[in-house]
């Protein structure tokens, strides 16, 4: 009996000893959390979307207290940044509001498919199979991964098989952009009224073979007789708009009617 009792008492003693050690460690080694972290976390929208570059709102709140910018929360926007800045006694940091746009118009009946896809409805998975079902290796696959990952329900797949973005719900968080395997989703400043809805860097001849609304580098939009020089430039087989101010978009609006493939889109 004593042979069983002694080991039991020894284990009990060790348990009590380590319990005391843990209690003392908790009392003397405990790190007090800055109360401002909880206050800021409660001001943040709680989306935990990661658009700020941190794992969640709690991590971002802690980073802000340690000196991170207050304007990285896309869902919270300017109001949240202002509230946090006032609490910390900082000057408010202002950033351009963003919105997501689709750089593709190659939906059903517009872009040619190279095969019929019947696998998992995930663009990232489909892209692994011969680069996806579309002949255009730059176009939207259209299986709705962006719709699935959007935490704000701002994206729906339309009847033409392409994402439709609700700008009122879009916060510019960029989660859909990061999850798109084709890079056809892009964040632009909300004051940008016109953009090129094509993502193909193929030659004009190749684009004509697989898409009715793809840019085939006709270069009409960079002709100084049409658009003031330098407002739109050609880079890697695609025109790139080089204007920032709202007034400047009036100078390039003519491309909406001059582009033969109707690649340019004007946001309402």
HELIX and SHEET records of a PDB file:
HELIX    1   1 UNK A    2  UNK A   29  1                                  28    
HELIX    2   2 UNK A   35  UNK A   43  1                                   9    
HELIX    3   3 UNK A   57  UNK A   65  1                                   9    
HELIX    4   4 UNK A   77  UNK A   88  1                                  12    
HELIX    5   5 UNK A  123  UNK A  126  1                                   4    
HELIX    6   6 UNK A  145  UNK A  149  1                                   5    
HELIX    7   7 UNK A  175  UNK A  179  1                                   5    
HELIX    8   8 UNK A  204  UNK A  210  1                                   7    
HELIX    9   9 UNK A  220  UNK A  222  5                                   3    
HELIX   10  10 UNK A  246  UNK A  252  1                                   7    
HELIX   11  11 UNK A  255  UNK A  258  1                                   4    
SHEET    1   A 2 UNK A  98  UNK A 102  0                                        
SHEET    2   A 2 UNK A 185  UNK A 189 -1                                        
SHEET    1   B 2 UNK A 155  UNK A 157  0                                        
SHEET    2   B 2 UNK A 163  UNK A 165 -1                                        
SHEET    1   C 2 UNK A 194  UNK A 196  0                                        
SHEET    2   C 2 UNK A 264  UNK A 266 -1                                        
SHEET    1   D 2 UNK A 232  UNK A 235  0                                        
SHEET    2   D 2 UNK A 238  UNK A 241 -1                                        
END                                                                             
